Amino acid sequence: MDRRKFLNRTTAAAATLPFMGLSMPAVKPASMADRLSQLTGENYWKALREEFPMPADEAYFNTGTMGAQPTRVLNAVLENMRDNAFHIARCDYQGNGPLLLQGYQGFDGLRTKIAKLVNARDFKEIALIQNATMGMNYISNGLDFKPGDEFINTDQEHGGGFGGWRTAAKRYGLTYKEAHIPIPANDPQEIIHNIFALVTPKTRVIAVPHILSTFGVVLPVKEICAEARRRNIFTIIDGAQSVGHITVDLQDIGCDAYYSSLHKWLLAPAGNGILYVRQEVVGDIWTVASSYSWDNDEDHGLRMTQRGTGNVSLIVGLEAAVDFHNEVGSEKVIQRIKALGDYLRAGLQDIRKVKIVSSVHPAMCAGLTTYQVEGIRPVDLQNRMWSRYKLQPRAAGDKGLRQSTHIYNQKEEIDKALEVIRSV
């Protein structure tokens, strides 16, 4: 097709698009349900892999950094951006025409879906933010502190989990502490002990990850939050690696606040995250990014969603990702991720000179595994996997090779990774 025909056809197609706001249905292959309904076991997961645009001969093992978007999520974003651009002159801000802005609206329907996914009591407890780093900063900058207050992190925090607390400590002259997490960590009680050994009457905040970013260890956050509440200590959980990866039940966890990046395991476009604050304490959090709803006492989630103009199409993509996750089935996704992680760890344990530096405790591991192979640098092993079989995990500096497993991965791809390890 020559350029003129291509442009004419593209313009004609765009002109026929209806007005699309957040309620626009995500583009999805009509045949997906029919195509998968009769499949079971590995055949089901191989067929589901076709929902992702990655080349069939490439295996992506770095979900811990960025999830692979399903085709329908990508299409939802692109089509909404195209629609907004084409119909921009028809936007009157009265609910007609395209929705161009995203930093002021409540998106109640989407927040309701997310609240159900993480078992919040009310969608108004959920704020739509950019990522986990923003969630941490909203709380560390939104709480009032007094001289002598103390914070507790772990010594394995991501920068998006410690930066706000270190800044607050330096700014206000407060005390910042780090609880030691063993490497590998296979005893939940040891972690709990190490955290509360640092607690004093001045401890104001305990902020810990749900899953450690580098080593993939699932921390006993429910027990930590229960003990903290008995001591009247504010708890905030870094769930950057958790939503879409493991079960996140906020009412069961019992934390005061929880934040997550949804571009990882939930497979949403980058630029999407959530912040949850429990109803009973949300009034104690000052608005950090302020706009029209800066003092909204009826919907605190909306109050903390105020971030100004952004790309509303990313929110459309987020809803498409939530719908995709729910269509496959949240429990089904979580079980598959864990099963593949267990399959990888079992294979690694059978190879001499391999050391798993993640947890192998059944309750403390899921789909993110970090390991070391004696005699080869992690980055060299990563490069060898790609050059041999187009497998893409991630080297975590000198700490090991971090390999994530998700629903678009297959057991035979893990077998190939194990084969490369044996060969070195």
Secondary structure, 3 states (H helix, E strand, C coil): CCHHHHHHHHHHHHHCCCCCCCCCCCCCCCCHHHHHHCCCHHHHHHHHHHHCCCCCCCEECCCCCCCCCCHHHHHHHHHHHHHHHHCHHHCCCCCCCCCCCCCCCCCHHHHHHHHHHHCCCCHHHEEEECCHHHHHHHHHHHCCCCCCCEEEEECCCCHHHHHHHHHHHHHHCCEEEEECCCCCCCCHHHHHHHHHCCCCCCEEEEEEECECCCCCCECCHHHHHHHHHHCCCEEEEECCCCECCECCCHHHHCCCEEEEECCCCCCCCCCCEEEEECCCCHHHCCCCCCCCCCCCCCCHHHHCCCCCCCCHHHHHHHHHHHHHHHHHCHHHHHHHHHHHHHHHHHHHHCCCCEEECCCCCCCCCCCEEEEEECCCCHHHHHHHHHHHHCEECEECCCCCEEEECCCCCCHHHHHHHHHHHHHC
